[in-house]
Amino acid sequence: MSTTTVADRGGRAGSSDPLGSIGWTERTGGVLTARECVTLARPLLREELGILAGLLAMALRVHSGRRATIEPARLAPPDSSLARDAQEAAEDLLTPVLRNHSHRAYAWAAAIAARRGISFDRELLYLAAMFHDTGLPSPVPHVDFTVRSAALAREFADRHGVPADSREVVTNAIAMHHSPGVGLESGPEAYLMSAGAAVDVFGSRSNEIPDAVRRRVVEQFPRLGFKREFAALWRTEAKQVPRGRAWYLHRFAVTDLSIRMAPFG
């Protein structure tokens, strides 16, 4: 990966690729500069405070999702051959724990979209959800795991004739999903992929999701000891990619504790 390192040193400051995007991640390996670490501090703090506020609201039974309803059909995966093939591919690439996490991440993302009135491409979000953790932990030192996840998704989408611009939407959503502070300006699929994964891992925004929906999704896709397995994978990724985003979250968001605090078993 010497090419990435040289590109990072030689041209990073002038690049227009947003922090966390697929272009940035592939170019830098996902390794953060000191300035980028500072840039992520404010959105990380905002998300951490949001998680704590949401957990408190749920404990006091005053959370916004308490009386909300979402039709089950809005959480279902797309009924297409592309989606079914993506699910089969994920079953071959992921452990049962990560496979169920991917399904739940899509369901939480779709629930947040329903609550907030966000329009999105269901197939592209589903592809991103199925592949987002397929590279975890990274097989290459100093290269973020989403580089591998995005490559696998890109290869799959290319084989299935997905247009190049749509492939870019999928890979960008995968690359950005574990960056703090992903907003709608990054695209609805990237925003929702990040939000859905954060619900399942840290409990972020889970207060927005109706209680009945949380119970139904977890019953359909059981956790299977998710917290233990995912925390171990995250620690491995943090060691594999020093100064990567997993390292950053592990160090500054205390991910082991945050994962344990999530309102799921």
N, C-alpha and C positions, 0 to 999 in steps of 0.2 A: 504493500500500500504506500510505497514511497511517492508515487505520483500524487496521491491525495495530499500528502504532507507538503510537497513542494507547491502544489496549487494553493494550498491554504496559506503558506507563508508569502507566496508571490502575488496573489491576486485577490485575497479575501476581502480587503477593505473596499475594493471597488465593485464588488459583485452586487447585483440587484436582487439576488435570491433572498426572500425573507427568511429570517431565522426559523429553523425547524422544517422548512419546505423540502420537497424532494430534491430540488436542485442544490440547496445548501447542504443537505445531509449527504448526498452522494459526493459532493465536491470536498467536504471537510471531514467526512467520516463521522460526522455528528459530534465532533470534539469542540467544546466551547472555549472561546477566548475569555480572558478576565472581564472584558467589557460586556460580552454576551451574558456572562454569569450575572453581572449587575443588572443588565436589561431584564432578565427573567425574575429578578427578586420581587418587583412590585406585583406582577400578575400571580406569582406563586403565593405571596402573602395574602393577596385578595382571595385566591381560591381556598387557602387554608382557613381564613376567617369565615368564608362562606360555608365550608364543610362544618365547622364548629357551630355556626348559627343554625344550620339545617339539622344537625344532630340534636341540638337543644330544642328546636321547634318540634321535632318528632317525639322527644322525650316528654314534652309538655302537651302533646297532642294538639298543637295549634298549627301544624305544617299545612302548606297550601294544597298538598295532594290528598289530604284527609277526606274531603268530600267530592273530589273530582272523579270523573269516570272517563275511560277510554275504551272504544270498541275494540274487541280482540283482533278483528280483521286488520286494524291499522298497525298492529305489531307483528303480523305474520310476515314471513319472508316472501319475496316475489315468487309468483307461480310461473317460472320459466325454466327452460332447459339450462340456460346459463347459470341460474342460481342453484339448480340441483347439481350441476357438475361442480360448481364451486364448493358446495357442501361436501360432496364426495372427495374432492381434493383435500379439503381441510381435515376430513376424517383420516386420510392417509398421512398427513403431515403433523398433526397435533396429538398430544396426549388427551385422554378423555376429559381431564380437568380443563385444559386450555380450549378444547373443542366446545364444551358447554359455556365457558367464559365468552367465547366468540359469539355464540348464539344470544347469550344474555346481553352482551354489549350492543348488538343490533337492536334487540327489543327495547332496551333502555333508551337508545338513541331515537328510535321511532316514537317512543312515549314522550320524550322531551319535545320532539318535533310537533306532535299532536297537541301538547299543552301550550306551546308557544306559537303555533300557526306557521311553522316553517315548512316550505315546500322543498323537496329533495328528490333525487333520482334513486328509487328504491333498489334497483339492480346494482348501481355503482356503490352505494353504501353497503349493501350486503356483501359484495366482493371485498371491499375494504375490511369489513368485520371478519370475514372468514380467513383472510390472509394476514391480518395486522400483527399477529404474534407468531407467525410461522418461522421467523428467524431468531426467536428468543430461546436461549441467550445467543449472542452473536458468535458465529463460528470463526470470526477473524478479529484478532486483537486490534484495539483502537478504531474499530468501525462499528457504528451503531447498529443494533439488530434490525432496525427497520430498513436498512439497505438491502439485507437479504430478504426480508418480508416483501418489500416492494418489487424486488427482482422476480421472486416467485409469482407474485400477482401479475406482473407485467407479462411474463412468459405465458401464464395461463390465459390472460385476456387476449394476447396476440394470437394464440392457437385457436381461440374461439371467435376471431374476427371482430373484436371490440375496437372501435375507431381510436386513433392515436390520442385525440383530445380527451376521450373518455378514460383511456388508460392513465393519462396524466392526472385526472381527477382522483382515480383510485389510489395511485401511488403517492400522490400528495397527501391524501387523507391518512394513509398508513404512516408516512414519514412524520406528520405533524401530531399524531394522536397522543403522544406523551409529552408534548410541550405545554408548559403552563400558559394560560391566557389565550388559547386559540379562539378567535372570534368569527363571526359570520362573514367578515370581509375576506377570510381565507377560503370561502365557499361553504355552502351548507353541508356538504358531505364531510369535509374536514372538521368543521365545527361539531357536527353530530357524532362523528367517530370518536373524537376526543372526549366529548361529553359522555357518551355511552360507556366508553372504557373506564372513565373516571368514576361513574356511578358504581360500577361493579368492583373496582379495585379499592377505592377510597370512600365510597358512599357520597361523593359529591353530587349535589342536586337530587339525591334520592328523596328528599322531602317534597319535591315537586311531583313525584310519581304516586298515583293512587295506591293505597295499601293493598287493595285487592289485586292490582296489577303486579306489585312486588311479589306477593305470595304465589300468584299463578305462574309467573315466569320462573321463579326458583323451583317450583314444583315440576315444571316441564323440563327445566335444565338444571338439575341438582348441582350444588357447589362442590361436592366430592372432596372436601378438604382443600378448597381453592386457596384459602389464605396461606396455609403452610407451604404449598407447592409454589405459589406465585412469589411469595416473599423470598424463598430460596433462589428462584430464577432471577429475581431482581438483584439480589446481592451478587450473584455470579456475573450478571451483565455489568453491574457497577465496577467490579474488579476487572472485567475484560476490557472495558472502555473507560479508563480514567479520564475525568473531566467531560464525559458524555452526559446526556440528559438523565440517564438512569442513575449515574453517580451523583449528579446534582440533586435530584430528588431524594436519593437515599441519604445524602449528607444534610441537606437543608430542610427537607420536608419530613425527615425521620420516617421513612416509608414503612419500616416494620411496624411501628406504633400506629401509623395512619391506617395500614391495612387491617390491623387487629381491631381498630375502632369502627370500621365500616359496619353498618347496621344489618349484617347478614351473618349466617353461621359459617 
